């Protein structure tokens, strides 16, 4: 059944939903899952008032969730892989290398690089900020560095790592919403991410003051890593394998299964008597670190399939809401006047960026800033002939990275509370998040790095 929702009614519904979600998340600090379920209930009630069948309602939910079936399975594999990567020493080895890169004379760019490396290895900006970020922030303040500048470098590095890691839930989500392949999505993001990273690094080098660094805390952490984990160059093997699989365009699921198998073999190589039951427990519930250092334990107690279920439940809920809004043509009819005016990639990409930023400002929720604009504007990308990879990159550049710059946003408020610096103080120095949408818009204007769908050749 084709539902005809008037423009004003569709716009009113979206405004009401954003008001409910924004009030619940921002004003009352609720976890997004409950208000999302509440809005789903309201949409179902509204649909029944318009004589929609329960079959159509269920179809809308199923269609919304269907785009994320593969990414949800990828989340499960990532949960298993993270715990094994810590146990085998892969993530600790990356951390060890990162801490060795810290320089007293170039402290601020060193902070940015270390947080980028660690964020890339664990796929979590929140964890990077709340563990390594706190330690580096304390060192920077004790050296007399500008606290806002240090916080900005920490958040920028954490956001870069989260954005570019195949272990990141936001990266997998953007890939799912755009319907692009995960590793192709990550590779395509380099067109806006690499310039943002390089310019950010230059600015941090330019603004960072020379200073004398107290290396005692860093030496303590690196020593604990060496004592508790096998630190070696062999740890790079699974990473190189992941890059090789991406180069060969092997899909994410077989790549992750292969990586899990190689990591398990590495664990048995370090300890032939390793318990199989213990490894299955890590796969199910994650790795629990016992290094004797609370901050290091918090960073390395991660992974496990069960620990991914919170993210999975939120994604299923928000995609169900998006599916219902699309099924009953609420989003399409509300966006139709705008979409008709989008005649080229520059205007489309700019509109997508500002739509993502607008959802961040209204709702303050990272996932919704990717899901709602992505579902609403994907038909426009298809009509114009742009590749799903083009949409996925724009969703990341305007959605997930911007949430850290919103004072009432989930990510922004978390970073501010954790570091003790307000969002408005570190915002001017969070160069990576500020530059990403600009380079994305520039790509749309110039066409550089913009992916188009391959045209089928006529049959002879």
C-alpha positions as CSV (number, residue, x, y, z in Angstrom):
1,X,0.0,0.0,0.0
2,X,1.3,3.4,-0.9
3,X,0.7,5.9,1.9
4,X,0.3,9.6,1.0
5,X,1.3,11.8,3.9
6,X,0.9,15.5,3.4
7,X,4.1,17.5,3.6
8,X,3.0,19.5,6.6
9,X,1.9,16.4,8.5
10,X,5.2,14.6,7.7
11,X,7.2,17.6,8.8
12,X,5.2,17.8,12.0
13,X,5.8,14.1,12.8
14,X,9.5,14.5,12.4
15,X,9.6,17.6,14.5
16,X,7.6,15.9,17.2
17,X,9.9,12.9,17.2
18,X,13.0,15.1,17.4
19,X,11.5,17.0,20.2
20,X,10.7,13.9,22.2
21,X,14.2,12.3,21.6
22,X,16.0,15.6,22.2
23,X,14.2,16.3,25.4
24,X,14.7,12.7,26.7
25,X,18.4,12.4,25.8
26,X,19.5,16.0,26.4
27,X,17.3,17.3,29.2
28,X,16.8,14.1,31.2
29,X,20.0,12.3,30.3
30,X,18.2,9.1,29.3
31,X,19.8,6.3,27.4
32,X,18.5,6.6,23.8
33,X,17.0,3.1,23.6
34,X,13.9,3.9,25.8
35,X,12.8,7.1,24.1
36,X,13.4,5.5,20.7
37,X,11.1,2.6,21.7
38,X,8.5,5.2,22.9
39,X,8.6,7.0,19.5
40,X,8.2,3.7,17.7
41,X,5.0,3.1,19.8
42,X,3.7,6.6,18.8
43,X,4.4,6.0,15.1
44,X,2.5,2.6,15.3
45,X,-0.4,4.4,17.0
46,X,-0.4,7.1,14.3
47,X,-0.2,4.5,11.5
48,X,-3.2,2.6,12.9
49,X,-5.2,5.9,12.9
50,X,-4.4,6.1,9.2
51,X,-5.8,2.6,8.8
52,X,-2.4,0.9,8.3
53,X,-2.4,-2.9,8.7
54,X,-0.2,-4.6,11.3
55,X,1.4,-6.5,8.4
56,X,2.6,-3.2,6.9
57,X,3.8,-2.0,10.3
58,X,5.8,-5.2,10.8
59,X,7.1,-5.0,7.3
60,X,8.4,-1.5,8.0
61,X,10.3,-2.7,11.1
62,X,11.7,-5.7,9.2
63,X,12.8,-3.5,6.2
64,X,14.5,-1.1,8.6
65,X,16.4,-3.7,10.4
66,X,17.3,-5.7,7.2
67,X,20.0,-3.3,6.1
68,X,21.9,-4.0,9.3
69,X,21.8,-7.8,9.4
70,X,25.3,-8.2,8.0
71,X,26.8,-5.4,10.2
72,X,25.2,-6.8,13.3
73,X,26.9,-10.1,12.6
74,X,30.1,-8.2,12.0
75,X,29.6,-6.6,15.4
76,X,29.5,-10.1,17.0
77,X,32.7,-11.1,15.3
78,X,34.4,-7.8,16.3
79,X,33.4,-8.4,19.9
80,X,35.1,-11.8,19.8
81,X,38.1,-10.4,18.0
82,X,38.8,-7.6,20.4
83,X,39.1,-9.8,23.4
84,X,41.4,-12.2,21.5
85,X,43.6,-9.3,20.2
86,X,44.2,-8.2,23.8
87,X,44.9,-11.7,25.0
88,X,47.4,-12.3,22.2
89,X,49.2,-9.0,22.8
90,X,48.2,-7.3,19.5
91,X,46.5,-4.3,21.1
92,X,49.0,-4.0,24.0
93,X,51.8,-4.0,21.4
94,X,50.1,-1.2,19.5
95,X,49.7,0.7,22.8
96,X,53.4,0.1,23.6
97,X,54.4,1.6,20.2
98,X,52.1,4.5,20.7
99,X,53.6,5.4,24.1
100,X,57.1,5.2,22.7
101,X,56.2,7.8,20.2
102,X,55.5,10.5,22.8
103,X,58.0,13.3,22.7
104,X,58.5,16.1,25.2
105,X,59.5,18.6,22.6
106,X,56.5,17.7,20.4
107,X,54.0,16.8,23.2
108,X,50.8,18.0,21.6
109,X,51.2,16.3,18.2
110,X,52.5,13.2,20.1
111,X,49.2,13.1,22.0
112,X,47.2,13.4,18.8
113,X,49.3,10.6,17.2
114,X,49.1,8.2,20.2
115,X,45.3,8.7,20.7
116,X,44.9,8.1,16.9
117,X,46.9,4.8,17.0
118,X,45.2,3.5,20.1
119,X,41.7,4.6,18.9
120,X,42.4,2.8,15.6
121,X,43.5,-0.4,17.4
122,X,40.5,-0.6,19.8
123,X,37.8,1.1,17.7
124,X,36.4,3.1,20.6
125,X,36.8,6.9,21.0
126,X,35.1,6.7,24.4
127,X,37.6,4.2,25.8
128,X,40.6,6.0,24.3
129,X,39.5,9.3,26.0
130,X,38.6,7.8,29.3
131,X,41.9,5.8,29.7
132,X,44.9,6.9,27.7
133,X,43.4,10.3,27.3
134,X,43.1,11.0,31.0
135,X,46.8,9.9,31.5
136,X,48.0,12.2,28.7
137,X,45.9,15.0,29.9
138,X,47.4,14.9,33.4
139,X,50.9,14.8,31.9
140,X,50.1,17.8,29.6
141,X,48.7,19.9,32.4
142,X,51.6,19.2,34.7
143,X,53.9,20.4,31.9
144,X,52.0,23.7,31.7
145,X,50.4,23.0,28.4
146,X,47.0,24.7,27.5
147,X,44.4,22.3,28.9
148,X,41.9,23.1,26.1
149,X,44.6,22.4,23.5
150,X,45.6,19.1,25.1
151,X,41.9,18.0,25.4
152,X,41.3,18.9,21.7
153,X,44.3,16.8,20.6
154,X,43.1,13.9,22.7
155,X,39.5,14.1,21.3
156,X,40.7,14.6,17.7
157,X,43.0,11.5,17.9
158,X,40.2,9.4,19.5
159,X,37.7,10.5,16.8
160,X,40.2,9.7,14.0
161,X,40.8,6.2,15.4
162,X,37.1,5.5,16.0
163,X,36.3,6.7,12.5
164,X,38.9,4.7,10.6
165,X,38.9,1.4,12.7
166,X,37.1,-1.6,11.3
167,X,36.4,-2.5,14.9
168,X,34.3,0.7,15.4
169,X,30.5,0.4,15.8
170,X,29.9,3.9,14.2
171,X,32.0,3.0,11.2
172,X,30.1,-0.3,10.7
173,X,26.8,1.5,11.1
174,X,27.6,4.2,8.5
175,X,28.7,1.4,6.1
176,X,25.4,-0.4,6.7
177,X,23.2,2.6,6.3
178,X,24.9,3.5,3.0
179,X,24.9,-0.2,1.9
180,X,28.6,-0.1,1.1
181,X,31.2,-2.8,1.9
182,X,33.0,-2.1,5.1
183,X,36.7,-2.1,4.0
184,X,35.8,-0.2,0.8
185,X,34.0,2.3,3.0
186,X,37.1,2.8,5.2
187,X,39.3,3.1,2.2
188,X,37.1,5.7,0.6
189,X,37.0,7.8,3.7
190,X,40.7,8.5,3.3
191,X,39.8,11.2,0.7
192,X,38.5,13.5,3.5
193,X,40.1,11.8,6.5
194,X,43.8,12.0,5.4
195,X,43.7,15.8,4.6
196,X,41.9,16.4,7.9
197,X,44.5,14.3,9.7
198,X,47.5,16.0,8.1
199,X,46.3,19.5,8.6
200,X,45.4,18.7,12.2
201,X,48.8,17.3,12.8
202,X,50.4,20.4,11.3
203,X,48.3,22.7,13.5
204,X,49.1,20.7,16.7
205,X,52.8,20.9,15.8
206,X,52.4,24.7,15.2
207,X,50.5,25.4,18.5
208,X,52.3,22.9,20.8
209,X,54.8,24.4,23.1
210,X,58.1,22.8,23.8
211,X,58.4,21.3,27.3
212,X,60.1,18.8,29.5
213,X,58.0,15.7,30.0
214,X,57.9,13.5,33.0
215,X,58.3,10.1,31.5
216,X,57.9,8.1,34.8
217,X,54.2,7.5,34.3
218,X,54.7,6.4,30.7
219,X,57.6,4.2,31.6
220,X,55.4,2.6,34.3
221,X,52.7,1.8,31.8
222,X,55.0,0.4,29.1
223,X,56.7,-1.8,31.7
224,X,53.3,-3.1,32.8
225,X,52.5,-3.9,29.2
226,X,55.8,-5.8,28.8
227,X,55.3,-7.8,32.0
228,X,51.7,-8.8,31.4
229,X,51.5,-9.3,27.6
230,X,53.7,-10.7,24.8
231,X,54.9,-7.5,23.1
232,X,56.5,-8.2,19.7
233,X,56.5,-7.3,16.1
234,X,54.6,-10.5,15.4
235,X,51.6,-8.6,16.7
236,X,51.4,-6.7,13.4
237,X,50.7,-10.0,11.5
238,X,46.8,-9.9,12.0
239,X,46.8,-6.2,11.2
240,X,48.8,-6.7,8.0
241,X,46.5,-9.6,7.1
242,X,43.4,-7.3,7.6
243,X,45.0,-4.8,5.3
244,X,45.8,-7.5,2.7
245,X,42.3,-8.8,2.8
246,X,41.0,-5.2,2.3
247,X,43.4,-4.8,-0.7
248,X,42.1,-8.0,-2.2
249,X,38.5,-6.9,-1.6
250,X,37.7,-9.8,0.6
251,X,34.5,-9.1,2.5
252,X,34.6,-8.3,6.2
253,X,33.0,-11.5,7.5
254,X,35.6,-14.0,6.1
255,X,38.3,-11.5,6.9
256,X,37.3,-11.4,10.5
257,X,36.9,-15.2,10.8
258,X,40.4,-15.6,9.3
259,X,41.8,-13.0,11.7
260,X,40.2,-14.8,14.7
261,X,41.7,-18.1,13.6
262,X,45.2,-16.5,13.2
263,X,44.9,-14.8,16.5
264,X,44.0,-18.0,18.3
265,X,47.0,-19.7,16.7
266,X,49.2,-16.9,18.0
267,X,47.8,-17.4,21.5
268,X,48.7,-21.1,21.4
269,X,52.1,-20.2,20.0
270,X,52.8,-18.1,23.1
271,X,51.3,-20.7,25.4
272,X,50.7,-24.2,24.0
273,X,48.8,-25.1,27.2
274,X,46.3,-22.3,26.9
275,X,42.8,-23.4,28.0
276,X,40.3,-23.7,25.2
277,X,37.5,-23.1,27.7
278,X,39.3,-19.9,28.8
279,X,39.5,-18.7,25.1
280,X,35.8,-19.4,24.6
281,X,35.1,-17.3,27.7
282,X,37.1,-14.4,26.3
283,X,35.2,-14.7,23.0
284,X,31.8,-14.7,24.8
285,X,32.5,-12.2,27.6
286,X,35.7,-10.4,26.7
287,X,39.2,-10.1,28.2
288,X,39.6,-9.0,31.8
289,X,42.9,-7.3,32.5
290,X,44.8,-7.7,35.9
291,X,47.9,-5.5,35.5
292,X,47.6,-3.8,38.8
293,X,47.0,-0.4,37.3
294,X,43.4,0.7,37.4
295,X,43.5,2.9,34.3
296,X,45.4,0.3,32.2
297,X,43.0,-2.4,33.4
298,X,40.0,-0.2,32.3
299,X,41.5,0.2,28.8
300,X,42.3,-3.5,28.3
301,X,39.2,-5.0,29.9
302,X,37.2,-5.1,26.7
303,X,35.7,-7.2,24.0
304,X,33.3,-10.2,24.0
305,X,30.1,-10.9,22.1
306,X,28.0,-10.0,25.1
307,X,29.5,-6.6,25.4
308,X,28.4,-5.7,21.9
309,X,24.7,-6.3,22.6
310,X,24.1,-2.8,24.0
311,X,25.2,-1.3,20.7
312,X,23.2,-3.9,18.8
313,X,20.0,-3.2,20.7
314,X,20.3,0.6,20.1
315,X,20.9,0.1,16.4
316,X,18.0,-2.3,16.0
317,X,15.7,0.1,17.8
318,X,16.8,3.2,15.7
319,X,16.7,1.3,12.5
320,X,13.2,0.0,13.3
321,X,12.1,3.6,13.8
322,X,13.7,4.6,10.5
323,X,12.1,1.7,8.8
324,X,8.6,2.7,9.9
325,X,9.2,6.4,8.9
326,X,10.3,5.2,5.5
327,X,7.5,2.6,5.1
328,X,4.8,5.2,5.6
329,X,6.7,7.8,3.5
330,X,7.1,10.3,6.4
331,X,10.7,11.0,5.7
332,X,10.4,11.0,1.9
333,X,7.5,13.4,1.9
334,X,9.1,15.7,4.5
335,X,12.3,15.9,2.5
336,X,10.8,15.9,-1.0
337,X,10.8,19.7,-1.6
338,X,14.4,19.9,-0.5
339,X,15.5,16.8,-2.5
340,X,13.9,18.2,-5.7
341,X,16.2,21.2,-5.5
342,X,19.4,19.1,-5.2
343,X,20.6,19.0,-8.7
344,X,24.3,18.1,-8.2
345,X,26.7,16.4,-5.9
346,X,27.9,19.6,-4.3
347,X,24.4,20.6,-3.1
348,X,23.5,17.0,-2.1
349,X,26.7,16.5,0.0
350,X,26.4,19.9,1.6
351,X,22.8,19.2,2.5
352,X,23.7,15.8,4.0
353,X,26.5,17.3,6.1
354,X,24.2,20.0,7.5
355,X,21.4,17.4,8.0
356,X,23.7,15.3,10.1
357,X,24.9,18.3,12.1
358,X,21.3,19.4,12.6
359,X,20.3,16.0,14.0
360,X,23.3,16.2,16.3
361,X,22.2,19.6,17.5
362,X,18.6,18.6,18.0
363,X,18.9,15.2,19.4
364,X,22.6,14.9,20.6
365,X,22.7,11.3,19.6
366,X,25.5,9.9,17.4
367,X,23.7,7.0,15.8
368,X,20.6,8.9,14.9
369,X,22.7,11.6,13.2
370,X,23.9,8.9,10.8
371,X,20.7,6.8,10.5
372,X,18.0,9.5,9.9
373,X,19.9,11.6,7.2
374,X,21.2,8.4,5.7
375,X,17.8,6.8,5.2
376,X,16.2,10.1,4.1
377,X,18.8,11.1,1.5
378,X,20.0,7.7,0.1
379,X,17.4,7.8,-2.7
380,X,18.8,11.1,-3.8
381,X,22.3,9.6,-4.0
382,X,20.9,6.7,-6.0
383,X,19.1,9.0,-8.4
384,X,22.2,11.1,-9.0
385,X,24.3,8.0,-9.7
386,X,26.6,8.4,-6.7
387,X,28.1,5.3,-5.1
388,X,26.9,4.1,-1.6
389,X,30.5,4.8,-0.6
390,X,30.0,8.5,-1.2
391,X,27.0,8.6,1.2
392,X,28.8,6.5,3.8
393,X,31.8,8.9,3.9
394,X,29.5,12.0,4.2
395,X,27.5,10.4,7.0
396,X,30.7,9.9,9.0
397,X,32.1,13.4,8.2
398,X,28.9,15.2,9.3
399,X,27.5,12.7,11.8
400,X,29.6,10.6,14.1
401,X,32.6,12.9,14.3
402,X,30.5,16.0,15.1
403,X,28.8,14.6,18.1
404,X,31.9,15.2,20.1
405,X,31.5,18.9,19.5
406,X,27.9,19.2,20.8
407,X,27.9,20.2,24.5
408,X,24.6,18.2,25.1
409,X,25.6,15.4,22.8
410,X,26.3,12.0,24.2
411,X,29.9,11.9,23.0
412,X,30.6,15.6,23.7
413,X,29.3,15.5,27.3
414,X,31.2,12.3,27.9
415,X,34.5,13.8,26.8
416,X,33.9,17.0,28.8
417,X,33.0,15.1,32.0
418,X,36.0,12.7,31.6
419,X,38.6,15.3,30.9
420,X,37.2,18.1,33.0
421,X,37.2,20.6,30.2
422,X,34.0,21.9,28.7
423,X,33.1,21.2,25.1
424,X,33.1,24.9,24.2
425,X,36.7,25.1,25.6
426,X,38.2,22.2,23.6
427,X,36.0,22.7,20.5
428,X,38.2,25.3,18.8
429,X,41.2,22.8,19.1
430,X,39.4,19.7,18.0
431,X,40.7,20.2,14.5
432,X,40.0,16.8,13.1
433,X,36.3,17.0,13.8
434,X,36.1,20.5,12.5
435,X,38.0,19.8,9.3
436,X,36.3,16.5,8.3
437,X,33.0,18.1,7.1
438,X,34.8,20.9,5.3
439,X,37.0,18.5,3.3
440,X,33.9,16.4,2.6
441,X,32.0,19.4,1.2
442,X,35.2,20.4,-0.8
443,X,35.2,16.9,-2.3
444,X,31.6,17.4,-3.5
445,X,32.4,20.7,-5.0
446,X,35.6,19.6,-6.8
447,X,34.6,16.0,-7.5
448,X,38.0,14.8,-6.1
449,X,37.6,11.4,-4.5
450,X,33.9,11.3,-5.2
451,X,32.7,7.8,-6.0
452,X,30.1,7.2,-8.7
453,X,28.2,4.0,-9.5
454,X,29.8,1.9,-12.3
455,X,27.8,2.1,-15.4
456,X,26.9,-1.3,-16.9
457,X,28.4,-1.8,-20.4
458,X,25.9,-2.6,-23.1
459,X,25.9,-6.2,-24.1
460,X,27.3,-7.0,-27.5
